[in-house]
């Protein structure tokens, strides 16, 4: 970061350095950051004791800040898995589980639909109806030639065969049987019943095909529901996040940000801008050297946090880490205020220095 900044500074400000690096605070008035950006900003602004004299004047040839950005990136490489690690179930196992569940649901849906619309040997039922129509038409054509009682007996036998085979279409066929067995039924009515039976057959064939639609679409719906909805909700319910104490121990330490460092320990005439969300008061919080000095207890909020505490508040991402409790206030990460705090920082500084040019940079993983 500092090497890239140097080449820009050399071209725009004619700054020459043998190390070919320049500290970011030398180029900007305010460094803003949220979540991961908060700890980078904090480290970049920690004052180098050798860089300033007793009157807080810069010492020529000394670096104003104690650390370059590489110190933070190296720290992240060593520590991030201790507090930003989330166990993820292998995607192959998730896919296989979703596939098995989808197949089971598709099979169950297929069987239920098949059972609901089954019609046992409908072609046989249709053939039996045609026999009844044939007997009825013969009687209508020549009633004296046929024994009506014998015909009714044959119709009754056929009727029993139909009842044994009609399955789930019982209601529809019962109505047709009642109508065709009437003694006063006409030929036109018999022809109409024949047409209605064929229509019923077409309906049954269509309904029987529904089982395949249910199986295919049930499989697709169940797979995506389990893979993208049920599993994430289940994982969210059973997964555990890192305790706030683990993150606090990693941030507030002698190797990173000592507990004794306050906002006064940043580079003179520079400011930091760190965001966090205050759960107790349901409001965004902005931590800087200026707010620590001028808003220590304003609006019942405690703005006088140490540098490490402000960084901890901004880095407590609820997806990975428990909320941070500081002085009885509960905080979650600054990205819940804004993914990038650049605009907030610029507006804040511009209001304080209305007629002064302000150079603000926002640092972080999303910037």
N, C-alpha and C positions, 0 to 999 in steps of 0.2 A: 504494500500500500504506500509506504513512505517513498519507495523508489519511483513509483509512477507519479506520485505527487511532486517529486523533485524535478522530473523532466518537464512537467507542466509549469512549475514555478520558475524554472530556469528560462523558459521561453517567454513567460508573461511578466515576471518580476525581476529578471536578470539576476537571480540568486545562484551563486556558485558554491558547491560543497565538494570537498575531496571524497567524502563518503558516498556521494551521489544519493543521499537520502535526506529528507526534510520532515520534521515533525509536523503532523497534521495541525496541531494547535497554532503553529506559526502562520498558517494560511487562513484559518477561520476563527471567527469570534465565538461561535457557539457550536458545540458538537452534541447532536441529539441522537437518542437511541431508545429502542424498546425491546424487551426480551433479550435476545442474544446481542443486539446492538447496545443495550444498556451497559453490559460489562466491558464491551470494547470501548465505548465512550468514556467510561470511568477510568479505565487503564490509561487511555491516551491523555487524560487531563490530570493525572496524579503528578504533583509538582516534584521536580528533581531538586533535592536540597542543595546540590552544587550549582544549580542553574541560576540562583538568585542570591543577591546579597542581603544584608540586614534590612535594607529599605525596600525589599522586593523588586529591586532593579535587576534585569537580566545580566548575567555574567557572560561576557564575550567568549565565544568558543565553546560554551557548554550547552548541552541539549536542555530545553526548558522542561520537557516531561521526562518522567523516570523510565518509561517503557515505550517501545514501539509496538505496533499492532501485532507483530509476530509473536510477542509474549502471550497475548491472549489466544491466538490461534493454536499455539503449542499447548496451552492449558486446556483448550477445548478437546484437542486430540487425546489428551491424557484422562480427562475427567468426564466427558460428555456421556459416556455409556453408564456412568454411575447414577445419573439423574435424568437423562433424556432417553433412556432405553425402555422400549416397550416390547414385550415378547409377542411375536406374531406367529400364529398357527401356520404351518406350511400351506401354501396356496394349493399344492397338489392334493393334500388331505381335505382341504375345504371343498375343492372341486369334486373329489370322489364322494364325499359325504353328501353334498348337494345332489349329485347324480343319483345316488342310491335312493335318497328320500324322494326325488322327483319320479323315479321309476316306480316306487311303491305307490305313491299317490296316483300316478297315471294308471296303474293296474287296477287299483281300487275303484277309481272313477269309471274305468272301462267296464268292470264287472257290475257295478251298480247300475250304470246306464243300460247295459245289456239285459240285466234282469228286469229293469223297469219297463222296457219296450219289447220284451220277447214275445214272439207269436209262434207257437209250436206248429210246424208243418202247415203254414198258411196255404200253400198250394193245394194240400190235401183238403183243407177246409173249403177252399174255393171250388174244388171238384165236387164235394158233397153238396154245396149249395146249388150247383148246376144240376145235380140229380134231382134235388127237390123241385127246382124250377121246371125241369123236364116233366116230372110227374104232374105238377100243377097245370102245366100247359096242355098236357094230354087230357086231363079231366075236363078242362075248360073247353077243349076242342070237341070231345066226344064223351060226355059224362056217362052215357048209358053203356059204353063199351068197357069201362074200367070199374072195378070194385072199389068204391071210395074208401071203405074200411081198410081194405088191403093196402091201398095207396097211403092212407094215414099211418098204417103200421110201419110201412117202409120208411116214411118220412120221420117217424119217431125214432127208428133205429139210426137213421142218418143224423138226426138231431143229437142223439146221445154221443155219436162219434165226434160231432163238431164240438160239443161241450167238453169232451176230453182233450181237445187239441187247441182250443182257442186262446189259452194263456191270458196275457194282459190286455187283449182286445175284447175281453168278455162283454163289457158294457155295450160296445158298438155292435157286436154280433148278436147279442140278445135282442136288441131292437129289430134287427133285420130278420131274425128267426120268428119273432112275434108277428111281424107284418106278412112274411111269406106263408105262414101257416093259417092265416085267416081263410075261412071257407069262401068268403065273398071277394077275395082278391081277384083283380082283373089281369089280363095279359099285359096291358101297358104298365101296370104297377109292378109286375114281375120283371119286365124289361128295365124299369127304373131301378129296381132293387139290384139287378145284375150290374148296372152301371155304378151304383153306389158301392158295391162290393169291390169293383175294380179300383175305384177311387180310394177306398179304404186300404187296399193292398199297396197302392202307391205311397200312401201316408205311412204305412207300417215300414215299408222298405226305407223311406227317408229317415224315419225315427231310429231304425236299427243302425243306420250309418252314423248317427250322432255319437255312438260309443267311440268311434275313431277320432272325431273332433274333440271329444272330452279327453281322450287319452293324450293326443298330441298337444293341445293347448294347456291341458292340466300339467303335463310334463314341463312345458316351457315356463308357465307361470310359477309352478312350485320351485323349479330350479333357481330362477332369478329371485324369487321371494326369499328363499333360504340363503342363497349366496350373497345377496346384496343387502338384505334387511334383517332377517332373523339372526344370522351369525354375528353381524356387527353389534346388534343390540345385546345379544348374549355375551359377547366378548366385553362390551362396555360394562355390563353388570358384574362380571366375575373378575375382570382384570384389576390389578392394583397399581396405583401410581406411587411414585417415590415420595417418601415423607419429606416435609419441609426442612427437617433437621439435616438431612443429607445434603440438600442444595445449600443450605446456610453454611454448613461446615466447609463446603467446597469454595464458596464465594468469600465469606468473611474469614480470612486466614492470613497469616503473615506472608504467605507466598503469593496471594492474590490481592485482596483488599483488606488491610489490617482493620480491626474493629475500632481503633482509635481515630481513623481518618474521617474527618468531617468535610462538609462542602468547602470549608475554608482552606483545605489542603490542596485544592486544585490550583492550576496555574493562575497567577494574578491577571486581572483584566480579561479573563476568559470565563465562559460559563458552560455549564452542562445542562442538558434538558432531558430528563428521564420521565417516561409516562408509566402509569399503573392504574388499575381500576380498584377503587375502594368499595368492597362488598358491603361493609357496614352502612355507609352513607350513600351507596349507589351513585357514585359520582366519579368522573375521571380525576386523577391526581397528577400534578406536574411538579417534579422535584428539580430544583436547581440551586445554585449558590445564592441567587437573588431571593427566591422564595424562602429559603432557610433563614435569611437575614431579615426579610420584611414581612413574611407571613408565618412566623413561628407557631402561632396558635389562632390564626384567623379562621373565622367561620367554624369554629370548634374542631377544625382539622389540625392534625399535628404535621406540620411541614418541615420541622427541624429534625429530619432523619439523618443518620450518618450516611456516608457515601456507600458503604456496604449494604446498609438496610434499604436504601432507595433502589440499589441494583437488585437486591434479593426480591423486593416487591415486584419489580418489572419483569423479572425472569421466571416468576412462578406460574408457568403455563399450566392450566388445569388439566390439559390432556396428558401431561407427563408427571406433574408435581402437585402435591397438595398446596392449597392456598397458604401464603405466608402470613403469620400473625406477628405484628410488630406493634408494641405499645397498645395492645388490645384492639387494634384495627386489623382487618383481614384484607389482604390484597391478592389480586391475580394479575397476570401478565399485561404489559402495556399494549400488546397488539389487540386487546379488547377495546382500547381507546382508539387506536389508529394503527394500521399495518406499518405505516411510515409516519413518524412524528415531525417530518420536515416542515410542513405547513404550520403546525402548531408552534413549533420552535421559532420560525421566522416571524409569525404574527406576534408572539410573545415578546421577542426581542425588539421588533419594530415599534411596538407600543412604548417600550421603555426608552428607546433611542430614536425618537421620531425623525430627527433631522440628520442622523448619522447612517452612512452606508453600513449594512450588516451582511456579513458573510456567514452563512449557516450551512452545515452539512449533517445529513442524517445517515447513520451507519447501522448496518444490520443485514440479516440474511435475506430480507425481501426488498432491500433498497436497490 
